[in-house]
Amino acid sequence: MMQEGSPVVEVQSTKGGKVIRIREEDGTERRIEVTSDGQVRTTGATSGQAIASDAARAVSRKQLPDGLVDMMGIIFGTIAVTSLLTPIVKAWARRFEKRADLQQQVLVEQRLAAIEQAIESVAVEVERISEGQRFTTKLLADRAPAEMERVR
């Protein structure tokens, strides 16, 4: 049921969106076109443009802000690259650490071998000294009884 004085509204669906026609009793017609990509075009009186701007706001709420897709792509791309490269960089760092540890271990082994050789040479010299000491002690012990008889 239509009340007297109320406008006539027709809504038509088209391939590219929807067309809304508003006919007033005085014969003026306002037309609002909403395309499938969300653009709004209006023709007619000023009050129709106010309706169209409300419709445009409603349509724009459904659309994503400009640059949001690019920003999300950058964020997710950064996360993906970081999660993939982190283990690779850690493995690469461990490899260099192991290489440095191996070089240090070789140097330590060389120093220990040199110390071991020095200790063995000192042991040989101490053995020679002790042999000389025993020989001298034996000579003095053999000589002592002969001299003691002379003293008596």
KAJOJO-V271004 format. One line per field, one symbol per residue. ss: DSSP state (h for helix, s for strand, l for the rest). burial: # if it has 24 or more other ideal C-beta (glycine too) atoms within 12 Angstrom, else .. A space follows every 10 residues. Layout:
BEGIN
ss = ???
burial = ???
END
This chain:
BEGIN
ss = lllllllsss ssssllssss ssslllllss ssssslllls sssllhhhhh hhhhhhhhhh hhlllllhhh hhhhhhhhhh hhhhhhhhhh hhhhhhhhhh hhhhhhhhhh hhhhhhhhhh hhhhhhhhhh hhhhhhhhhh hhhhhhhhhh hl
burial = ......#... .......### .#.......# ####.....# ##.#...#.. ##..#..... .......... .......... .......... .......... .......... .......... .......... .......... .......... ..
END
